[in-house]
Amino acid sequence: MKGVGIINNDSVVQQIQNNEVLIVSILAWAIAQFLKIVTWALISKKVNFRRLVEPGGMPSSHSAFVTSLATGIGIKEGFSSTLFALAMVFSLIVMYDAAGVRRAAGKQATVLNSIIEDLNRRELHPERLKELLGHTPVEVVIGALLGIVVAIWRL
């Protein structure tokens, strides 16, 4: 296998820079992050650059990243390879977490924030929690499709 060890004629930095699958995965993530600003602006009629670093939103950049990674590995190493299977399982876990666990945490934050508002009326001032933590299933699917498309397009 090409580039199995990190000690050879190329430096580690050069190996990373030449890793097409990694570069394409980062590109898919960056496109998804940019699209979050666009979709937020279309829905809210306001541009919010904080969407670049905030969790949640359309599309899921986590899904785009991991599906691009899995697709790239499938293209380069073969869709029957153990490495592709590992990347696919990893992708499914990340997407389940984005749409399930983190979304549930966001819903809990909404409930807790309503309790905090009640406490604020009583002159106590606890800090509000972030409510947009996870993704809807649609955001995850769109992110996943974006990742696959970017990997196929660039590899």
C-alpha positions, 0 to 999 in steps of 0.5 A: 500500500502506498504511504503506509508508514509515516517515515519515508522520503516525503515529510508528514506534512507533504503526505497530508497535503497529498492525501486526496481523500482528506482534502476532498472531505475537508472541501465537503465540510467547507461547502456545507459550512458555507451553505449553512450561511446561505440557507440561514440567510434565505430562511431568516432574511439575515446573513449570520456569519456565526453559522460558520462555527455554530452547531446544527443547521442545513446541511449537516457539515458532519454528515458531509465530512464523514460521507465524503470520507467514506465515499473517497475511501470506497473510490480509492480502496474499493467498496469491499475493503475493510477500510471502507467498512470502517469509514461507513460504520463511523459515518453512520455513528456520526450521523446518528449522533447528529440527528439523534443524541445532539438533537435531543440535547437541543430539545432539552436545552429549549425546555431548560431555557424556558425554566431559566426565563422563569427564573429570570423573572424572579431576579435570578440570572442563570445562563441560557443554553444553546438550543441548536445543537443537532440536526433534523434527519433532512439536514443529515441526509442533505449533508450526506448527499453533499459529501457523496457528490463532492467526493465523486466530483473531486475524485 
